[in-house]
């Protein structure tokens, strides 16, 4: 079913037909038997309907219709990459599941097969467009040349656009695996739709992708993702979020952006595990035994990722890029400072509430120690040094100073918000997000003043 998406350019306006036909057949004609058992997802057997498979088929039909309309904004390659990332990923996970029940090999199988299938799907789209003599208005992804209506031209276009296709396939597989880890197995249709729009967005951004950049990004981020999972500093969803974020940082920003973000992920994760048993006894340890999940990673990184996407979009928007660099660095410095302040400061007695300076028990929201403040300042300095050397923030003295000030301001904002509003209605993740937003805003404001 997923492979049919790769034939959409040839089918054209009729691309929606096979998906709807199979959906109808599966819903009304397959109620039991070996084929039913093969296609059934959790919950289907009790209801004796292939609801999961049918929902996937109907969603694919909707995307096919959206891609085949005149002047359709959704590229065929985004549709093919999304469908095959999900379909291939599920196949890869099932094959690995025959030999292992451990989560990491299962996720690796999903990612490997999903990325390969998404890549093949994009190649199939490119070849069909070339052979059909389609006009060059069909978008084929960041930097992929418009196809020629012959095999020689198609081969040339394919070779030139290979890094872009690998990047988009990797993004599709990582996004699919991440969404799958957050929804029910029966919700493959939701996963496919979200992946299609994610790939579409990166096609529109049209980033400059090179072979060394993709090789470095994939090699280093996957290796660090495995290390974070093996050390217990991240759950599987948290690991996938971190790997996807790091890959986007190195491709859309560059090595300096990647190192700035990785400094937070690496040092923050190790800080969570530092003297973990002692912090657990004091009631101040990170939940889930120090393994950070998707919510925690995004709460600390969402503002930085939005700034990264804004930076990548500046060539299309004709706006200055430097404010986005300051926002990224300021948000990351805040996340680092706040994490170290909490993880190190929680080991010491006598914390004082930041709003009243009265003593409270360790672990009280908004309570700080001078040791934690120093650790947070050191974290902000580390991020500022990396950002000043590897990002367009204005040099070590000026740019680094702005990022340190933003990190300290964001860390303080987190403490104030923790003391004032954190509780049953406003959780820690919301407070972390607002703090990183504050740090980004301070960095941009100071950057404009000193620029």
SEVOGU-235092 format. One record per residue (C-alpha): residue number from 1; residue in three letters; x, y, z. Coordinates in pm, 1 decimal, decimal comma, padded with zeros to 6 digits. Layout:
 seq type        X        Y        Z
 NUM  ALA        X        Y        Z
...
This chain:
 seq type        X        Y        Z
   1  UNK  00000,0  00000,0  00000,0
   2  UNK  00276,0  00245,9  00089,0
   3  UNK  00463,0  00161,0 -00231,8
   4  UNK  00167,4  00279,9 -00439,5
   5  UNK  00258,0  00635,3 -00336,3
   6  UNK  00573,5  00611,0 -00546,6
   7  UNK  00354,6  00564,4 -00857,8
   8  UNK  00156,2  00883,6 -00802,3
   9  UNK  00326,6  01084,7 -01083,6
  10  UNK  00232,5  00816,1 -01338,1
  11  UNK -00122,4  00778,5 -01206,7
  12  UNK -00175,3  01155,7 -01199,0
  13  UNK -00537,9  01249,0 -01133,2
  14  UNK -00619,2  00880,9 -01080,2
  15  UNK -00366,1  00842,9 -00797,2
  16  UNK -00643,1  00849,9 -00539,6
  17  UNK -00831,0  00553,2 -00696,2
  18  UNK -00616,2  00254,5 -00585,2
  19  UNK -00600,8  00377,7 -00225,8
  20  UNK -00978,1  00415,4 -00201,0
  21  UNK -01033,5  00083,7 -00376,7
  22  UNK -00807,2 -00103,6 -00137,9
  23  UNK -00961,8  00076,4  00158,9
  24  UNK -01309,2 -00035,4  00052,4
  25  UNK -01195,7 -00391,0 -00008,9
  26  UNK -01020,3 -00410,0  00326,2
  27  UNK -01315,5 -00266,5  00517,5
  28  UNK -01595,5 -00468,0  00360,3
  29  UNK -01426,0 -00778,2  00221,1
  30  UNK -01155,0 -00884,6  00467,1
  31  UNK -01307,4 -00988,0  00797,8
  32  UNK -01102,1 -01296,4  00886,3
  33  UNK -00847,6 -01539,6  00751,3
  34  UNK -00471,1 -01523,5  00704,2
  35  UNK -00472,5 -01188,5  00523,1
  36  UNK -00677,5 -01033,5  00801,3
  37  UNK -00433,2 -01163,2  01062,7
  38  UNK -00141,1 -01025,5  00862,2
  39  UNK -00288,3 -00676,4  00828,0
  40  UNK -00458,6 -00649,3  01167,1
  41  UNK -00324,7 -00392,7  01411,7
  42  UNK -00388,7 -00386,8  01789,8
  43  UNK -00763,5 -00354,0  01846,7
  44  UNK -00864,7 -00469,2  01497,0
  45  UNK -00918,3 -00831,5  01596,5
  46  UNK -01165,5 -00744,8  01869,4
  47  UNK -01371,7 -00535,6  01626,9
  48  UNK -01318,7 -00768,1  01329,0
  49  UNK -01239,1 -00471,9  01106,0
  50  UNK -00907,0 -00354,6  00961,2
  51  UNK -00960,0 -00003,3  01090,9
  52  UNK -00588,0  00076,1  01112,3
  53  UNK -00512,7 -00035,9  00756,2
  54  UNK -00823,5  00133,9  00620,2
  55  UNK -00738,3  00461,9  00794,7
  56  UNK -00387,7  00447,5  00645,4
  57  UNK -00533,7  00387,3  00297,3
  58  UNK -00784,6  00671,6  00326,3
  59  UNK -00515,5  00910,0  00453,4
  60  UNK -00293,6  00809,8  00160,4
  61  UNK -00584,7  00879,9 -00074,3
  62  UNK -00621,1  01228,0  00074,1
  63  UNK -00251,3  01303,5  00030,0
  64  UNK -00259,1  01165,0 -00325,2
  65  UNK -00550,1  01395,1 -00407,9
  66  UNK -00369,9  01690,8 -00251,8
  67  UNK -00054,7  01616,5 -00453,5
  68  UNK -00232,0  01562,5 -00787,2
  69  UNK -00446,7  01877,0 -00793,7
  70  UNK -00351,9  02147,6 -01048,2
  71  UNK -00080,7  02366,8 -00898,6
  72  UNK -00074,9  02131,4 -00601,3
  73  UNK  00151,3  02261,0 -00325,0
  74  UNK  00235,9  01913,3 -00190,2
  75  UNK  00523,6  01764,9 -00392,9
  76  UNK  00489,7  01405,2 -00505,4
  77  UNK  00823,1  01333,9 -00340,1
  78  UNK  00692,0  01441,8  00001,2
  79  UNK  00394,2  01207,2 -00039,7
  80  UNK  00614,0  00916,1 -00149,5
  81  UNK  00876,4  00976,9  00120,2
  82  UNK  00612,5  00992,0  00395,9
  83  UNK  00418,0  00684,5  00289,6
  84  UNK  00728,0  00473,0  00236,7
  85  UNK  00900,0  00593,9  00554,1
  86  UNK  00600,3  00467,3  00751,2
  87  UNK  00541,0  00151,0  00548,6
  88  UNK  00908,0  00061,2  00519,0
  89  UNK  00966,9  00146,2  00883,1
  90  UNK  00690,8 -00086,6  00999,3
  91  UNK  00832,3 -00364,6  00781,7
  92  UNK  01183,3 -00309,9  00918,9
  93  UNK  01059,6 -00315,0  01277,2
  94  UNK  00862,6 -00635,2  01212,8
  95  UNK  01163,5 -00810,2  01059,0
  96  UNK  01392,3 -00712,9  01347,4
  97  UNK  01118,4 -00815,6  01591,5
  98  UNK  01154,9 -01176,0  01478,8
  99  UNK  01499,8 -01186,6  01638,9
 100  UNK  01493,8 -00929,0  01915,8
 101  UNK  01243,3 -00766,4  02147,3
 102  UNK  01480,8 -00495,8  02270,8
 103  UNK  01357,9 -00147,3  02189,6
 104  UNK  01676,7 -00004,0  02041,7
 105  UNK  01718,1 -00271,6  01768,4
 106  UNK  01348,6 -00236,2  01686,9
 107  UNK  01383,8  00140,1  01647,8
 108  UNK  01703,0  00094,5  01444,6
 109  UNK  01517,8 -00144,4  01213,2
 110  UNK  01236,6  00106,5  01171,2
 111  UNK  01478,4  00390,7  01094,7
 112  UNK  01699,0  00195,3  00856,2
 113  UNK  01419,5  00041,4  00650,2
 114  UNK  01210,0  00359,5  00661,2
 115  UNK  01493,9  00582,2  00540,2
 116  UNK  01586,3  00338,2  00261,7
 117  UNK  01225,0  00309,1  00146,1
 118  UNK  01177,0  00687,1  00156,0
 119  UNK  01491,8  00735,6 -00051,5
 120  UNK  01382,3  00478,0 -00310,2
 121  UNK  01039,2  00640,9 -00327,1
 122  UNK  01189,2  00979,5 -00406,7
 123  UNK  01414,0  00828,1 -00674,2
 124  UNK  01110,6  00659,8 -00831,0
 125  UNK  00928,4  00993,6 -00840,9
 126  UNK  01227,4  01162,3 -01005,1
 127  UNK  01256,6  00895,2 -01273,1
 128  UNK  00886,1  00903,8 -01354,1
 129  UNK  00883,4  01280,2 -01386,2
 130  UNK  01179,1  01258,5 -01624,3
 131  UNK  01028,1  00982,5 -01838,7
 132  UNK  00688,6  01148,2 -01850,4
 133  UNK  00845,1  01477,1 -01956,5
 134  UNK  00680,3  01669,6 -01673,8
 135  UNK  00744,5  02039,9 -01656,9
 136  UNK  01013,9  02172,9 -01425,4
 137  UNK  00756,1  02331,3 -01197,3
 138  UNK  00725,3  02010,1 -01001,1
 139  UNK  00934,8  02053,1 -00689,2
 140  UNK  01185,2  01775,1 -00631,1
 141  UNK  01341,6  01895,1 -00310,8
 142  UNK  01616,2  02122,0 -00188,5
 143  UNK  01861,5  02178,4 -00465,4
 144  UNK  01746,5  01893,5 -00694,4
 145  UNK  01769,5  02019,2 -01054,4
 146  UNK  01458,5  02012,5 -01272,3
 147  UNK  01450,8  01673,1 -01446,6
 148  UNK  01516,4  01624,7 -01815,0
 149  UNK  01270,2  01414,9 -02011,4
 150  UNK  01520,3  01130,3 -02069,0
 151  UNK  01715,0  00878,2 -01865,2
 152  UNK  02048,8  01057,1 -01909,7
 153  UNK  01903,7  01379,9 -01776,0
 154  UNK  01732,3  01191,9 -01494,1
 155  UNK  02058,8  01026,0 -01393,7
 156  UNK  02236,1  01361,5 -01390,5
 157  UNK  01960,7  01517,6 -01178,8
 158  UNK  01967,6  01221,5 -00942,4
 159  UNK  02343,0  01243,7 -00892,5
 160  UNK  02328,0  01618,6 -00829,5
 161  UNK  02043,6  01590,0 -00582,9
 162  UNK  02163,0  01279,3 -00397,1
 163  UNK  02256,6  01457,4 -00069,1
 164  UNK  01918,3  01632,2 -00062,9
 165  UNK  01730,7  01306,1 -00115,1
 166  UNK  01929,2  01134,4  00161,0
 167  UNK  01862,1  01424,2  00398,0
 168  UNK  01488,4  01425,9  00324,4
 169  UNK  01468,0  01047,1  00358,0
 170  UNK  01645,1  01066,9  00695,1
 171  UNK  01412,7  01342,7  00815,1
 172  UNK  01111,2  01137,9  00702,1
 173  UNK  01225,9  00824,0  00884,4
 174  UNK  01324,4  01005,2  01203,3
 175  UNK  00997,9  01200,6  01211,7
 176  UNK  00799,1  00883,4  01146,9
 177  UNK  00978,3  00694,6  01424,6
 178  UNK  00933,0  00984,7  01666,3
 179  UNK  00561,9  01027,7  01595,5
 180  UNK  00512,2  00651,0  01612,2
 181  UNK  00665,3  00646,4  01960,0
 182  UNK  00408,9  00903,5  02075,7
 183  UNK  00087,2  00762,9  01922,2
 184  UNK -00081,8  00422,7  01909,9
 185  UNK  00035,1  00160,4  01660,0
 186  UNK -00302,8  00192,1  01495,2
 187  UNK -00239,1  00557,9  01413,1
 188  UNK -00005,5  00506,7  01115,7
 189  UNK -00227,2  00742,3  00915,2
 190  UNK -00154,1  01026,7  01156,6
 191  UNK  00216,9  00951,2  01134,9
 192  UNK  00213,5  00955,8  00753,2
 193  UNK  00027,6  01287,6  00732,4
 194  UNK  00262,3  01459,7  00977,9
 195  UNK  00569,4  01323,7  00799,4
 196  UNK  00437,6  01439,6  00461,0
 197  UNK  00395,6  01794,9  00586,1
 198  UNK  00735,8  01788,1  00757,3
 199  UNK  00910,2  01677,8  00436,0
 200  UNK  00711,4  01934,7  00239,1
 201  UNK  00839,2  02205,0  00472,6
 202  UNK  01201,1  02107,1  00418,1
 203  UNK  01147,9  02089,3  00042,4
 204  UNK  01023,4  02448,4  00060,6
 205  UNK  01321,6  02557,8  00273,1
 206  UNK  01555,9  02431,1 -00000,3
 207  UNK  01863,7  02400,3  00224,9
 208  UNK  02213,4  02367,8  00083,2
 209  UNK  02306,3  02005,4  00149,7
 210  UNK  02642,6  01847,6  00071,4
 211  UNK  02764,9  01491,0  00098,5
 212  UNK  03014,9  01562,1  00381,9
 213  UNK  02749,4  01755,3  00574,6
 214  UNK  02493,5  01474,3  00550,5
 215  UNK  02754,5  01208,3  00629,4
 216  UNK  02878,3  01400,9  00932,5
 217  UNK  02528,4  01481,8  01051,7
 218  UNK  02395,6  01128,4  01025,5
 219  UNK  02708,0  00957,7  01157,5
 220  UNK  02760,5  01176,8  01461,7
 221  UNK  02396,3  01225,9  01558,7
 222  UNK  02309,7  00855,4  01536,7
 223  UNK  02620,8  00762,0  01736,9
 224  UNK  02544,3  01019,6  02005,8
 225  UNK  02180,5  00911,1  02008,1
 226  UNK  02285,9  00555,2  02081,8
 227  UNK  02522,5  00670,8  02357,0
 228  UNK  02247,9  00877,3  02521,2
 229  UNK  02012,6  00578,9  02515,5
 230  UNK  02279,1  00337,1  02640,2
 231  UNK  02374,8  00567,4  02928,5
 232  UNK  02010,6  00616,8  03021,2
 233  UNK  02018,2  00994,1  02971,4
 234  UNK  01730,8  00978,2  02721,2
 235  UNK  01431,3  00757,2  02656,4
 236  UNK  01368,3  00624,5  02304,6
 237  UNK  01137,0  00916,3  02212,5
 238  UNK  01380,8  01159,1  02374,7
 239  UNK  01668,7  01004,0  02182,2
 240  UNK  01478,9  01033,3  01852,1
 241  UNK  01392,0  01395,9  01926,5
 242  UNK  01753,6  01474,9  02005,1
 243  UNK  01888,5  01298,8  01695,2
 244  UNK  01639,4  01475,0  01465,8
 245  UNK  01711,5  01813,0  01627,7
 246  UNK  02087,5  01766,1  01598,4
 247  UNK  02062,0  01657,9  01234,4
 248  UNK  01857,1  01966,5  01151,3
 249  UNK  02106,0  02186,1  01338,2
 250  UNK  02406,4  02065,4  01140,3
 251  UNK  02232,2  02071,9  00799,5
 252  UNK  02028,7  02391,8  00834,7
 253  UNK  02274,4  02587,1  01049,6
 254  UNK  02618,7  02434,1  01032,1
 255  UNK  02872,6  02267,7  01257,0
 256  UNK  02876,8  02559,8  01502,1
 257  UNK  02499,7  02537,1  01555,8
 258  UNK  02529,0  02161,1  01596,2
 259  UNK  02805,1  02186,7  01857,1
 260  UNK  02611,5  02453,1  02048,3
 261  UNK  02305,7  02230,7  02071,7
 262  UNK  02505,2  01915,6  02142,4
 263  UNK  02682,6  02086,7  02430,4
 264  UNK  02346,2  02119,1  02602,2
 265  UNK  02233,1  01765,4  02521,1
 266  UNK  02560,3  01605,3  02632,0
 267  UNK  02639,2  01809,3  02943,3
 268  UNK  02273,9  01836,2  03048,0
 269  UNK  02222,5  01461,4  03015,5
 270  UNK  02534,8  01378,6  03214,5
 271  UNK  02438,7  01631,5  03481,0
 272  UNK  02104,2  01453,3  03524,7
 273  UNK  02285,6  01125,3  03596,3
 274  UNK  02549,7  01286,5  03821,0
 275  UNK  02509,1  01154,6  04179,2
 276  UNK  02162,1  01042,8  04075,9
 277  UNK  02100,8  00816,6  04376,0
 278  UNK  02182,9  01097,4  04615,1
 279  UNK  01945,5  01331,5  04434,1
 280  UNK  01677,7  01064,2  04434,1
 281  UNK  01709,5  01029,4  04811,5
 282  UNK  01669,9  01406,1  04844,8
 283  UNK  01365,7  01407,6  04616,0
 284  UNK  01522,8  01632,4  04352,8
 285  UNK  01617,6  01377,7  04084,8
 286  UNK  01495,9  01390,7  03726,7
 287  UNK  01195,3  01164,3  03677,5
 288  UNK  01219,1  00839,7  03476,4
 289  UNK  01559,0  00770,4  03637,7
 290  UNK  01717,5  01065,1  03461,7
 291  UNK  01614,2  00961,6  03109,6
 292  UNK  01475,0  01267,3  02937,2
 293  UNK  01170,3  01215,1  02716,6
 294  UNK  01034,2  01402,1  02417,5
 295  UNK  00842,0  01651,9  02631,0
 296  UNK  01150,3  01745,2  02830,1
 297  UNK  01374,0  01769,8  02523,0
 298  UNK  01124,7  01983,1  02332,3
 299  UNK  01049,7  02204,6  02631,6
 300  UNK  01417,2  02296,5  02639,8
 301  UNK  01482,6  02293,7  02264,2
 302  UNK  01160,4  02405,3  02090,6
 303  UNK  01248,0  02775,8  02091,5
 304  UNK  01597,5  02702,3  01962,2
 305  UNK  01459,0  02480,6  01683,9
 306  UNK  01209,9  02746,6  01575,6
 307  UNK  01498,1  02995,0  01562,3
 308  UNK  01697,4  02744,4  01355,1
 309  UNK  01411,9  02705,1  01106,2
 310  UNK  01374,0  03082,5  01092,1
 311  UNK  01744,6  03116,1  01016,6
 312  UNK  01716,0  02860,3  00736,0
 313  UNK  01417,8  03048,7  00592,0
 314  UNK  01584,1  03392,3  00585,9
 315  UNK  01697,7  03362,1  00219,4
 316  UNK  01330,0  03323,0  00123,8
 317  UNK  01201,9  03595,5  00356,7
 318  UNK  01464,4  03866,8  00290,0
 319  UNK  01512,5  03928,4  00662,9
 320  UNK  01839,6  03946,4  00859,5
 321  UNK  01971,0  03615,9  00988,6
 322  UNK  02163,9  03736,7  01295,1
 323  UNK  01860,8  03775,5  01529,5
 324  UNK  01773,6  03410,7  01472,8
 325  UNK  02129,1  03310,5  01562,8
 326  UNK  02108,4  03511,0  01886,5
 327  UNK  01768,5  03355,8  01965,8
 328  UNK  01905,9  03004,3  01913,0
 329  UNK  02213,4  03066,0  02128,2
 330  UNK  02018,5  03249,6  02400,4
 331  UNK  01758,3  02973,7  02428,7
 332  UNK  02024,3  02702,2  02438,3
 333  UNK  02229,8  02890,2  02698,4
 334  UNK  01916,4  02923,2  02912,1
 335  UNK  01841,5  02551,7  02885,8
 336  UNK  02199,7  02465,4  02981,5
 337  UNK  02212,6  02712,5  03270,2
 338  UNK  01877,2  02605,2  03409,2
 339  UNK  01961,3  02234,4  03384,0
 340  UNK  02296,9  02267,4  03560,0
 341  UNK  02151,4  02499,7  03821,9
 342  UNK  01883,3  02243,9  03907,7
 343  UNK  02096,3  01929,4  03884,2
 344  UNK  02396,6  02066,0  04076,4
 345  UNK  02213,4  02303,4  04309,3
 346  UNK  01979,0  02026,8  04421,0
 347  UNK  02270,9  01849,6  04590,7
 348  UNK  02318,1  02130,8  04845,0
 349  UNK  02120,2  02230,2  05151,3
 350  UNK  01974,2  02566,3  05239,4
 351  UNK  01810,2  02675,4  04911,7
 352  UNK  01630,3  03007,8  04919,9
 353  UNK  01319,5  03104,6  04728,2
 354  UNK  01426,2  03346,5  04456,2
 355  UNK  01133,7  03583,6  04518,3
 356  UNK  01164,3  03615,8  04900,2
 357  UNK  01510,5  03471,4  04981,2
 358  UNK  01349,1  03263,8  05256,6
 359  UNK  01491,3  02915,3  05318,3
 360  UNK  01293,1  02618,6  05184,1
 361  UNK  01339,7  02245,6  05147,8
 362  UNK  01552,3  02118,8  04855,6
 363  UNK  01338,8  02056,7  04549,7
 364  UNK  01100,3  02346,9  04613,9
 365  UNK  01002,2  02514,3  04287,0
 366  UNK  01186,0  02844,7  04254,2
 367  UNK  01435,0  02771,6  04534,4
 368  UNK  01801,6  02830,5  04443,2
 369  UNK  02147,2  02780,1  04593,7
 370  UNK  02459,2  02980,0  04523,4
 371  UNK  02631,6  02661,2  04409,6
 372  UNK  02355,1  02599,6  04157,3
 373  UNK  02374,8  02957,9  04032,3
 374  UNK  02747,9  02924,0  03974,2
 375  UNK  02697,1  02593,9  03791,1
 376  UNK  02430,8  02756,6  03574,4
 377  UNK  02656,9  03049,7  03495,4
 378  UNK  02934,3  02807,1  03396,8
 379  UNK  02691,4  02630,0  03163,2
 380  UNK  02591,6  02959,0  03001,3
 381  UNK  02959,5  03045,8  02956,2
 382  UNK  03025,0  02712,3  02783,7
 383  UNK  02738,9  02759,6  02537,0
 384  UNK  02836,1  03122,7  02479,8
 385  UNK  03196,0  03027,4  02397,3
 386  UNK  03090,1  02764,7  02143,2
 387  UNK  02828,4  02993,2  01988,0
 388  UNK  03066,3  03288,5  01965,5
 389  UNK  03325,8  03078,6  01784,4
 390  UNK  03093,7  02884,6  01554,3
 391  UNK  02783,3  03097,3  01498,6
 392  UNK  02712,9  03445,8  01355,8
 393  UNK  02663,9  03618,0  01692,3
 394  UNK  02940,3  03877,4  01673,6
 395  UNK  03258,6  03737,9  01824,1
 396  UNK  03376,6  03610,0  02160,7
 397  UNK  03366,1  03935,1  02357,2
 398  UNK  03044,4  04094,4  02234,0
 399  UNK  02846,2  03795,3  02109,9
 400  UNK  02963,4  03570,6  02391,1
 401  UNK  02873,4  03832,8  02649,2
 402  UNK  02524,3  03869,6  02504,7
 403  UNK  02465,7  03493,5  02515,5
 404  UNK  02592,9  03463,6  02874,9
 405  UNK  02366,5  03746,7  02986,6
 406  UNK  02071,1  03589,1  02806,2
 407  UNK  02140,0  03248,2  02961,7
 408  UNK  02161,1  03392,4  03311,8
 409  UNK  01845,3  03600,0  03256,0
 410  UNK  01657,1  03296,1  03126,9
 411  UNK  01774,5  03084,8  03420,8
 412  UNK  01652,7  03352,9  03660,9
 413  UNK  01321,4  03375,0  03476,1
 414  UNK  01280,1  02999,2  03520,9
 415  UNK  01332,4  03031,9  03897,2
 416  UNK  01087,4  03322,0  03923,2
 417  UNK  00824,8  03137,3  03720,3
 418  UNK  00883,8  02827,3  03929,4
 419  UNK  00820,2  03020,5  04249,0
 420  UNK  00524,2  03217,0  04113,3
 421  UNK  00319,1  02992,7  03885,2
 422  UNK  00455,6  02637,5  03871,0
 423  UNK  00221,8  02385,0  04023,6
 424  UNK -00078,2  02175,6  03930,4
 425  UNK -00186,6  02393,1  03635,2
 426  UNK  00151,7  02502,8  03503,3
 427  UNK  00401,8  02220,0  03480,5
 428  UNK  00777,9  02215,9  03475,7
 429  UNK  00795,0  02170,1  03098,4
 430  UNK  00581,8  02479,5  03038,6
 431  UNK  00804,8  02677,4  03271,0
 432  UNK  01115,9  02552,6  03089,6
 433  UNK  00967,4  02657,7  02756,7
 434  UNK  00883,8  03006,8  02884,3
 435  UNK  01230,7  03041,1  03034,3
 436  UNK  01404,3  02951,6  02706,1
 437  UNK  01171,5  03192,9  02527,7
 438  UNK  01278,7  03462,6  02774,4
 439  UNK  01644,9  03383,6  02716,4
 440  UNK  01597,5  03401,7  02339,9
 441  UNK  01416,7  03736,5  02368,4
 442  UNK  01690,8  03883,5  02588,2
 443  UNK  01959,2  03763,9  02346,2
 444  UNK  01783,1  03918,1  02046,5
 445  UNK  01721,7  04247,7  02231,4
 446  UNK  02082,6  04275,6  02350,7
 447  UNK  02210,4  04166,1  02010,6
 448  UNK  02018,1  04449,3  01842,7
 449  UNK  02157,9  04700,7  02092,1
 450  UNK  02522,2  04598,6  02056,5
 451  UNK  02509,8  04531,3  01680,0
